[in-house]
């Protein structure tokens, strides 16, 4: 029925598990790993935008010739041709799907729009699994055409604008995506919470936190029961260090969203936040409550989050495996479940089982670079350097801008004694996106390499480049300070630690534009600053004092150890693991 199709499209706007981060343009929750990644603050808008830096995951370096041809063709159309919906299948190849049977002009029925939207959404999702760049771009252009036809049936329906904006963002055309969302907001009279929420996630990805907050506020004003807006806003506040504000938003959203529209991501995020505070029983209850709902029982993200909780327990291995299996039962291709499960098995020493899970995950998700990187790192750790090299190379071809892959490959070569090759890979990794925050990890690893090789002056310059790329990187600041101590420069080392605290404080306080009333108390914004100050300067006793600023304050984990000379390539999509050497 049309209602069921429309409901599916609406659920797709709330989100699936196709993105590792909270703001994927759909309002989807991140995987558990993304929630664990406390360092994942919104990217800075300075320099190259994140959309430009990440465009290669969609179209490769530079603008795809297919997409350029499409834009030139669209610009050349007259207004009359744009006003009338295209005939035929609406695809690049004029052979896309069963949607060619429906003519929006001849049969302007809602069911036709629903089917067009379903076909477009399926095509958009399928493009994520296409390895070849041109084929991937072609599939996304086909999806845009179908969204255009769906929009022509009913311009006041916001679903087409949301889907089109998502595809344009995947193609790296952020300005066009913004314009689509603006057109959609105008066409719907500002009453579509889906459009406001999708636009908010776009601005969050682009680093405009204040604008994202305004758009999330507009989304919940348009529809107080829109779970995706509550969840997206909460994740944004959590990334900015406002944990209490994030929890308040999640609780308010779970209360306002009726049981019939219960969203599993609200329960998942509440459970993860409780887990991070060490409240295991509370976290387990949130996960259990979420899986009791109809949507939660079908949500792989909830089963994965619960499984990750059990992996922390001394005797929770079997229970965790059962929960991972339930996650794959509801979503057999979920890449996050495969990744989390494989990491856990590898940590337990079951390398063959971990390798099998990663290979199956790569087979089902051939377009996912982090799965390839995880498998490559596993092979490198087991001494299979040739197999690891092949996987690393495959990952760099799949997504040249995946800087974590370059770093992991360089570290593997360094450990094998190939220092020059490691330098070359680190340089190539920096070149693909020198202004991105991830470049900081490459500079830091490169600095450690040069220090170990005796090039202290060069290492100092590399650390300096690293803190310029990401001034809030505690690892880089502290590793630099540790090097200065080894060079018998204690005063300089203390200066670097002080600068680290200042940068963290500026980042946490400067990003908060909320009033004290809106923040539910000023300490919710200052708590992260006080915690960092205490841990860096005053030791654990002072840290405990800072953490007890108010009742129920967040208990942060220990700062990354300065002795960890080389950070791991990437926390495997943020999956929590014990602190170990690289």
C-alpha positions as CSV (number, residue, x, y, z in Angstrom):
1,X,0.0,0.0,0.0
2,X,1.0,3.6,-0.6
3,X,1.1,4.3,3.2
4,X,3.6,1.5,3.7
5,X,5.8,2.7,0.9
6,X,5.6,6.2,2.3
7,X,6.5,5.0,5.7
8,X,9.5,3.2,4.3
9,X,10.7,6.4,2.7
10,X,10.2,8.3,5.9
11,X,12.2,5.7,7.8
12,X,15.0,6.0,5.2
13,X,15.0,9.7,5.9
14,X,15.5,8.9,9.6
15,X,18.5,6.8,8.7
16,X,20.1,3.5,8.3
17,X,23.5,2.1,9.0
18,X,25.2,3.4,5.9
19,X,27.3,6.0,7.6
20,X,29.8,5.9,10.4
21,X,29.0,9.3,11.7
22,X,26.1,10.9,13.2
23,X,25.4,13.5,10.5
24,X,25.0,11.5,7.3
25,X,22.3,13.7,5.9
26,X,19.6,11.2,6.9
27,X,19.5,11.7,10.6
28,X,20.8,8.2,11.1
29,X,22.6,7.3,14.3
30,X,26.2,6.4,14.1
31,X,27.4,3.0,14.7
32,X,28.4,2.3,18.3
33,X,32.0,3.0,17.3
34,X,31.3,6.5,16.2
35,X,29.6,7.2,19.6
36,X,32.8,5.9,21.3
37,X,35.0,8.3,19.3
38,X,35.2,11.1,21.8
39,X,37.7,13.0,19.6
40,X,35.3,13.3,16.7
41,X,34.3,16.9,17.0
42,X,32.8,18.7,14.0
43,X,35.3,19.5,11.4
44,X,36.5,23.1,11.1
45,X,35.2,25.2,8.3
46,X,38.5,26.8,7.8
47,X,40.4,25.9,4.7
48,X,39.1,23.2,2.4
49,X,35.6,22.0,3.4
50,X,35.1,18.4,4.6
51,X,32.9,17.8,1.6
52,X,35.7,18.8,-0.7
53,X,38.2,16.6,1.2
54,X,35.8,13.6,1.2
55,X,34.6,13.9,-2.4
56,X,37.0,11.2,-3.5
57,X,34.9,8.6,-1.7
58,X,32.2,9.4,-4.3
59,X,33.9,10.6,-7.4
60,X,37.6,10.2,-6.9
61,X,40.2,13.0,-7.1
62,X,38.9,15.9,-9.0
63,X,35.4,16.2,-10.4
64,X,34.0,13.2,-12.3
65,X,33.6,13.8,-16.0
66,X,30.2,12.1,-15.8
67,X,29.0,14.5,-13.1
68,X,30.5,17.5,-14.9
69,X,28.6,16.4,-18.1
70,X,25.4,16.0,-16.1
71,X,25.8,19.5,-14.6
72,X,26.5,21.1,-17.9
73,X,23.5,19.4,-19.4
74,X,21.3,20.5,-16.6
75,X,22.5,24.1,-16.9
76,X,21.7,24.1,-20.6
77,X,18.1,23.1,-20.2
78,X,15.5,25.8,-20.5
79,X,13.0,26.6,-17.8
80,X,10.2,24.9,-19.6
81,X,12.1,21.7,-19.9
82,X,13.0,21.8,-16.2
83,X,9.4,22.4,-15.4
84,X,8.1,19.3,-17.2
85,X,9.2,15.9,-15.7
86,X,11.4,13.8,-17.9
87,X,10.0,10.8,-19.7
88,X,11.3,7.3,-19.9
89,X,13.2,5.7,-17.1
90,X,14.9,8.9,-16.1
91,X,18.3,7.2,-16.0
92,X,21.7,7.8,-17.6
93,X,21.4,4.6,-19.6
94,X,17.6,4.8,-20.0
95,X,17.5,1.4,-18.4
96,X,17.2,1.7,-14.7
97,X,14.3,-0.1,-13.1
98,X,10.6,-0.7,-13.1
99,X,10.1,3.0,-12.6
100,X,10.0,3.4,-16.3
101,X,6.5,2.0,-16.3
102,X,5.2,5.1,-14.5
103,X,4.7,8.4,-16.1
104,X,4.4,11.2,-13.6
105,X,2.5,13.4,-16.0
106,X,0.0,10.8,-17.2
107,X,-0.6,9.3,-13.7
108,X,0.0,11.9,-11.0
109,X,-1.0,9.6,-8.2
110,X,0.8,9.4,-4.9
111,X,1.5,5.7,-5.3
112,X,3.6,6.6,-8.4
113,X,5.6,9.1,-6.4
114,X,6.1,6.5,-3.6
115,X,7.4,4.0,-6.1
116,X,9.7,6.5,-7.7
117,X,11.1,7.4,-4.3
118,X,11.6,3.8,-3.4
119,X,13.5,3.1,-6.6
120,X,15.6,6.2,-6.2
121,X,16.4,5.3,-2.6
122,X,17.3,1.7,-3.6
123,X,19.6,3.1,-6.3
124,X,21.2,5.5,-3.9
125,X,21.9,2.7,-1.4
126,X,23.2,0.4,-4.1
127,X,25.7,3.0,-5.3
128,X,27.5,2.6,-1.9
129,X,28.4,-0.9,-2.9
130,X,29.8,-0.2,-6.4
131,X,33.5,-0.2,-6.5
132,X,34.2,1.5,-9.9
133,X,34.0,5.3,-9.7
134,X,32.2,5.9,-13.0
135,X,29.6,3.3,-12.3
136,X,29.0,4.7,-8.8
137,X,28.6,8.2,-10.2
138,X,26.3,7.0,-12.9
139,X,24.1,5.2,-10.4
140,X,23.8,8.4,-8.3
141,X,22.9,10.5,-11.3
142,X,20.2,8.0,-12.1
143,X,18.9,8.4,-8.6
144,X,18.8,12.2,-9.0
145,X,16.7,11.8,-12.1
146,X,14.2,9.6,-10.3
147,X,14.1,12.1,-7.4
148,X,13.4,14.9,-9.9
149,X,10.5,12.9,-11.4
150,X,9.1,12.2,-7.9
151,X,9.4,15.9,-7.0
152,X,7.4,16.8,-10.2
153,X,4.5,14.7,-9.0
154,X,4.1,16.7,-5.8
155,X,6.6,19.6,-5.2
156,X,5.3,20.0,-1.6
157,X,6.5,16.5,-0.6
158,X,9.8,16.9,1.2
159,X,11.1,13.4,0.7
160,X,12.4,14.0,-2.8
161,X,14.3,17.1,-1.7
162,X,15.9,15.1,1.2
163,X,17.0,12.2,-1.0
164,X,18.3,14.5,-3.7
165,X,20.3,16.5,-1.2
166,X,21.9,13.3,0.1
167,X,23.0,12.2,-3.3
168,X,24.4,15.7,-4.2
169,X,26.4,15.6,-0.9
170,X,27.8,12.2,-1.8
171,X,28.9,13.7,-5.1
172,X,30.7,16.4,-3.3
173,X,28.4,19.3,-4.5
174,X,27.5,20.8,-1.1
175,X,26.3,24.1,-2.5
176,X,23.8,22.3,-4.8
177,X,22.7,20.3,-1.8
178,X,22.1,23.4,0.2
179,X,20.1,24.9,-2.6
180,X,17.9,21.8,-2.8
181,X,17.2,21.9,0.9
182,X,16.4,25.6,0.7
183,X,14.0,24.9,-2.3
184,X,12.4,22.2,-0.3
185,X,11.9,24.3,2.8
186,X,10.3,27.0,0.6
187,X,8.1,24.4,-1.2
188,X,6.9,22.9,2.1
189,X,6.4,26.1,3.9
190,X,9.0,25.2,6.5
191,X,6.8,22.4,7.8
192,X,9.0,19.5,6.8
193,X,11.1,18.4,9.8
194,X,13.0,15.9,7.5
195,X,14.3,18.8,5.3
196,X,15.5,20.8,8.3
197,X,17.1,17.8,9.9
198,X,18.9,16.7,6.7
199,X,20.1,20.3,6.2
200,X,21.3,20.4,9.8
201,X,23.5,17.3,9.4
202,X,25.0,18.8,6.2
203,X,26.0,22.0,8.1
204,X,27.3,19.9,10.9
205,X,29.6,18.0,8.5
206,X,30.7,21.3,7.1
207,X,31.7,22.5,10.5
208,X,29.0,25.2,11.0
209,X,27.9,24.2,14.5
210,X,25.8,27.2,15.2
211,X,23.9,26.9,11.9
212,X,23.3,23.2,12.6
213,X,21.8,24.0,16.0
214,X,19.4,26.5,14.4
215,X,18.3,24.0,11.8
216,X,17.8,21.2,14.4
217,X,15.8,23.6,16.4
218,X,13.7,24.3,13.4
219,X,13.2,20.6,12.8
220,X,11.8,19.9,16.3
221,X,9.7,23.0,16.1
222,X,8.2,21.7,12.8
223,X,7.6,18.2,14.4
224,X,8.2,17.5,18.0
225,X,7.9,13.7,17.3
226,X,10.7,13.7,14.8
227,X,13.2,11.3,16.4
228,X,16.0,11.9,13.9
229,X,16.2,15.6,14.8
230,X,16.4,14.9,18.5
231,X,19.1,12.3,18.0
232,X,21.1,14.4,15.6
233,X,21.0,17.4,17.8
234,X,22.1,15.3,20.8
235,X,25.0,13.8,19.0
236,X,26.1,17.3,17.9
237,X,26.1,18.5,21.5
238,X,27.9,15.4,22.6
239,X,30.7,16.1,20.1
240,X,31.0,19.6,21.4
241,X,31.5,18.3,25.0
242,X,28.0,19.2,26.2
243,X,27.2,15.7,27.6
244,X,24.4,16.8,29.9
245,X,22.7,18.8,27.2
246,X,23.0,15.8,24.9
247,X,21.4,13.5,27.5
248,X,18.6,16.0,28.1
249,X,17.8,16.1,24.4
250,X,17.7,12.3,24.1
251,X,15.4,11.9,27.1
252,X,13.1,14.7,25.9
253,X,13.0,13.1,22.4
254,X,12.3,9.6,23.8
255,X,9.4,11.1,25.8
256,X,7.9,13.1,23.0
257,X,8.2,10.4,20.3
258,X,5.1,8.1,20.6
259,X,5.6,4.3,21.0
260,X,4.3,3.7,17.5
261,X,7.1,5.8,16.1
262,X,9.8,4.7,18.6
263,X,13.3,5.2,17.1
264,X,16.1,2.7,18.1
265,X,18.8,5.3,17.8
266,X,17.5,7.3,20.8
267,X,17.8,4.2,23.0
268,X,21.2,3.3,21.4
269,X,22.7,6.7,22.2
270,X,21.3,6.7,25.7
271,X,22.8,3.3,26.3
272,X,26.2,4.3,24.9
273,X,26.3,7.5,27.1
274,X,25.5,5.4,30.2
275,X,28.2,2.9,29.2
276,X,30.7,5.7,28.9
277,X,29.9,6.8,32.4
278,X,30.5,3.3,33.7
279,X,26.8,2.6,34.4
280,X,26.6,-0.8,32.9
281,X,23.2,-1.8,34.4
282,X,21.6,1.4,33.1
283,X,23.1,1.0,29.7
284,X,21.9,-2.6,29.5
285,X,18.4,-1.5,30.5
286,X,18.4,1.2,27.7
287,X,19.4,-1.4,25.1
288,X,16.9,-3.9,26.4
289,X,14.1,-1.3,26.3
290,X,15.0,-0.4,22.8
291,X,15.0,-4.0,21.5
292,X,11.5,-4.5,23.0
293,X,10.1,-2.0,20.4
294,X,9.2,-3.2,17.0
295,X,11.7,-0.9,15.2
296,X,14.4,-1.7,17.8
297,X,14.1,-5.4,17.4
298,X,14.9,-4.9,13.7
299,X,17.8,-2.5,14.3
300,X,21.3,-3.9,13.9
301,X,22.8,-0.8,15.6
302,X,21.0,-1.6,18.9
303,X,22.2,-5.2,18.9
304,X,25.7,-4.1,18.0
305,X,25.8,-1.5,20.8
306,X,24.5,-4.1,23.3
307,X,27.1,-6.6,22.1
308,X,29.9,-4.1,22.6
309,X,28.7,-3.5,26.2
310,X,28.9,-7.2,26.9
311,X,32.4,-7.4,25.4
312,X,33.6,-5.2,28.3
313,X,32.4,-7.7,30.8
314,X,34.9,-10.4,31.9
315,X,32.4,-13.2,31.2
316,X,30.4,-11.5,28.5
317,X,32.0,-13.2,25.5
318,X,29.3,-15.7,24.7
319,X,26.5,-13.2,25.3
320,X,28.3,-10.7,23.0
321,X,28.6,-13.2,20.2
322,X,24.8,-14.0,20.5
323,X,24.0,-10.3,20.2
324,X,26.3,-9.9,17.2
325,X,24.5,-12.8,15.6
326,X,21.2,-11.2,16.2
327,X,22.5,-8.0,14.6
328,X,23.4,-9.9,11.5
329,X,20.1,-11.8,11.5
330,X,18.2,-8.5,11.1
331,X,20.8,-7.0,8.7
332,X,23.0,-9.7,7.1
333,X,25.2,-7.0,5.3
334,X,25.8,-4.6,8.2
335,X,29.4,-3.6,7.9
336,X,29.6,-2.2,11.5
337,X,28.6,-5.5,13.0
338,X,31.2,-7.4,11.0
339,X,33.8,-4.8,11.9
340,X,33.0,-4.8,15.6
341,X,32.7,-8.5,15.9
342,X,36.0,-9.1,14.0
343,X,37.9,-6.6,16.2
344,X,36.6,-8.4,19.3
345,X,37.6,-11.8,18.0
346,X,41.0,-10.6,17.1
347,X,41.4,-9.1,20.6
348,X,40.5,-12.5,22.1
349,X,43.1,-14.2,20.0
350,X,40.8,-15.8,17.4
351,X,42.6,-14.5,14.4
352,X,41.1,-17.0,11.9
353,X,37.6,-16.1,13.0
354,X,38.3,-12.4,12.8
355,X,39.8,-12.8,9.3
356,X,36.7,-14.8,8.2
357,X,34.4,-12.1,9.5
358,X,36.3,-9.3,7.8
359,X,36.5,-11.1,4.5
360,X,32.8,-11.8,4.5
361,X,32.2,-8.2,5.4
362,X,34.4,-7.0,2.5
363,X,32.6,-9.3,0.1
364,X,29.2,-8.0,1.1
365,X,30.5,-4.3,1.2
366,X,33.1,-4.0,-1.5
367,X,33.0,-0.2,-1.4
368,X,33.9,0.1,2.3
369,X,37.5,1.2,2.9
370,X,37.6,0.8,6.7
371,X,36.8,-2.9,6.4
372,X,39.6,-3.3,3.9
373,X,41.9,-1.4,6.2
374,X,41.0,-3.5,9.2
375,X,41.7,-6.7,7.2
376,X,45.0,-5.3,6.0
377,X,46.0,-4.4,9.5
378,X,45.2,-7.8,10.7
379,X,47.3,-9.4,8.0
380,X,50.2,-7.0,8.7
381,X,50.0,-7.8,12.4
382,X,50.2,-11.6,11.6
383,X,53.2,-11.1,9.5
384,X,51.5,-11.4,6.1
385,X,53.0,-8.2,4.7
386,X,52.4,-9.0,1.0
387,X,48.7,-9.7,1.6
388,X,48.5,-6.6,3.7
389,X,50.1,-4.5,1.0
390,X,47.6,-5.7,-1.6
391,X,44.7,-4.8,0.7
392,X,46.2,-1.4,1.6
393,X,46.7,-0.6,-2.1
394,X,43.2,-1.7,-2.9
395,X,41.9,0.6,-0.2
396,X,43.8,3.6,-1.4
397,X,42.4,3.0,-4.9
398,X,38.9,2.7,-3.6
399,X,39.1,5.9,-1.5
400,X,42.3,7.9,-2.0
401,X,41.3,10.4,0.7
402,X,41.0,7.8,3.4
403,X,44.1,9.0,5.2
404,X,43.9,6.4,8.0
405,X,44.6,3.8,5.3
406,X,47.8,5.6,4.3
407,X,48.9,5.9,7.9
408,X,48.3,2.3,8.7
409,X,50.2,1.2,5.5
410,X,53.1,3.4,6.4
411,X,53.3,2.1,10.0
412,X,53.2,-1.5,8.7
413,X,56.1,-0.7,6.3
414,X,58.0,1.0,9.1
415,X,57.7,-1.9,11.4
416,X,59.0,-4.2,8.6
417,X,62.1,-2.0,8.4
418,X,61.2,-0.2,5.2
419,X,61.7,3.4,6.5
420,X,62.0,5.1,3.1
421,X,58.8,3.4,1.9
422,X,57.0,4.5,5.1
423,X,58.1,8.1,4.5
424,X,56.8,8.0,0.9
425,X,53.4,6.7,2.1
426,X,53.1,9.3,4.8
427,X,53.9,12.0,2.3
428,X,51.2,10.7,-0.1
429,X,48.7,10.5,2.7
430,X,49.4,14.1,3.6
431,X,49.2,15.3,0.0
432,X,45.6,14.0,-0.6
433,X,44.2,16.3,2.1
434,X,46.8,18.4,3.8
435,X,44.2,20.7,5.5
436,X,42.0,18.0,7.0
437,X,42.1,17.2,10.7
438,X,43.1,13.6,9.9
439,X,46.3,14.9,8.4
440,X,47.4,15.5,12.0
441,X,47.7,11.8,12.6
442,X,49.9,11.4,9.6
443,X,52.2,14.3,10.7
444,X,52.3,12.8,14.3
445,X,53.3,9.4,13.1
446,X,55.8,10.9,10.7
447,X,57.3,13.0,13.4
448,X,57.8,9.9,15.6
449,X,59.5,8.1,12.7
450,X,61.9,10.9,12.2
451,X,62.7,11.2,15.9
452,X,63.5,7.5,16.0
453,X,65.7,7.9,13.0
454,X,67.6,10.8,14.7
455,X,66.1,13.7,12.8
456,X,64.9,15.7,15.7
457,X,64.7,19.0,13.9
458,X,62.5,17.5,11.2
459,X,60.4,15.8,13.8
460,X,59.8,19.1,15.5
461,X,58.6,20.7,12.3
462,X,56.3,17.7,11.6
463,X,54.7,18.0,15.1
464,X,54.2,21.7,14.4
465,X,52.4,20.9,11.2
466,X,50.3,18.4,13.0
467,X,49.0,20.8,15.7
468,X,48.3,23.3,12.9
469,X,46.1,20.7,11.2
470,X,44.3,19.9,14.4
471,X,45.1,22.2,17.4
472,X,42.9,20.0,19.7
473,X,45.0,16.9,19.2
474,X,46.2,15.9,22.6
475,X,48.2,13.0,21.2
476,X,50.3,15.3,19.0
477,X,50.9,17.9,21.7
478,X,51.9,15.4,24.3
479,X,54.1,13.4,22.0
480,X,55.9,16.6,21.1
481,X,56.3,17.5,24.7
482,X,57.6,14.0,25.5
483,X,60.2,14.4,22.7
484,X,61.4,17.7,24.2
485,X,61.8,16.1,27.6
486,X,64.0,13.4,26.0
487,X,66.0,16.2,24.4
488,X,66.4,17.8,27.9
489,X,64.1,20.7,27.2
490,X,61.8,20.5,30.2
491,X,60.7,24.2,30.0
492,X,59.7,23.8,26.4
493,X,57.8,20.6,27.2
494,X,55.8,22.3,29.9
495,X,55.0,25.1,27.5
496,X,53.7,22.6,25.0
497,X,51.4,21.0,27.7
498,X,50.1,24.4,28.6
499,X,49.4,25.2,24.9
500,X,47.6,21.9,24.7
501,X,45.3,22.9,27.6
502,X,44.7,26.3,26.1
503,X,43.7,24.9,22.7
504,X,41.4,22.4,24.2
505,X,39.8,25.1,26.3
506,X,39.3,27.4,23.4
507,X,37.8,24.6,21.3
508,X,35.3,23.5,24.0
509,X,34.3,26.9,25.2
510,X,34.4,28.8,21.9
511,X,32.1,26.3,20.2
512,X,29.4,26.8,22.8
513,X,27.0,29.6,21.8
514,X,24.3,28.5,24.2
515,X,23.0,30.7,27.1
516,X,23.4,29.3,30.6
517,X,19.7,28.6,30.8
518,X,19.8,26.7,27.5
519,X,22.8,24.7,28.7
520,X,21.0,23.7,31.9
521,X,23.9,25.1,34.0
522,X,27.2,26.6,33.0
523,X,29.2,23.7,34.3
524,X,27.9,21.5,31.5
525,X,30.1,23.6,29.1
526,X,33.0,24.1,31.5
527,X,33.3,20.5,32.7
528,X,35.4,19.2,29.8
529,X,37.7,22.2,30.2
530,X,38.2,21.6,33.9
531,X,38.7,17.9,33.4
532,X,41.4,18.5,30.7
533,X,43.1,21.1,32.9
534,X,43.1,18.8,35.9
535,X,44.4,15.8,34.1
536,X,47.2,17.6,32.3
537,X,48.4,19.7,35.2
538,X,47.1,18.4,38.5
539,X,47.2,14.6,38.2
540,X,44.4,12.2,39.0
541,X,43.4,13.7,42.4
542,X,42.7,17.1,40.8
543,X,40.9,15.3,37.9
544,X,38.6,13.6,40.4
545,X,37.9,17.1,41.9
546,X,37.1,18.5,38.5
547,X,34.9,15.6,37.6
548,X,32.8,16.2,40.7
549,X,31.9,19.7,39.8
550,X,28.3,18.7,39.8
551,X,26.4,15.6,40.7
552,X,26.2,13.1,37.8
553,X,29.2,14.7,35.9
554,X,30.6,12.7,33.1
555,X,33.6,10.5,33.9
556,X,36.0,10.9,31.1
557,X,38.5,8.2,30.3
558,X,42.2,8.8,30.8
559,X,44.0,11.1,28.3
560,X,45.9,9.2,25.7
561,X,49.3,8.2,27.0
562,X,52.1,10.3,25.7
563,X,54.2,7.1,25.7
564,X,52.1,5.8,22.8
565,X,54.6,7.0,20.2
566,X,52.5,6.0,17.2
567,X,48.7,6.1,17.3
568,X,46.9,3.4,15.6
569,X,45.9,4.0,12.0
570,X,42.2,4.6,12.8
571,X,40.1,3.3,15.7
572,X,38.4,0.9,13.3
573,X,35.4,3.2,12.8
574,X,35.7,4.2,16.4
575,X,35.3,0.8,17.8
576,X,36.5,0.9,21.4
577,X,39.5,-1.2,22.2
578,X,42.0,-1.3,24.9
579,X,45.0,1.0,24.9
580,X,47.9,-0.8,23.3
581,X,51.0,0.0,21.3
582,X,50.6,0.7,17.6
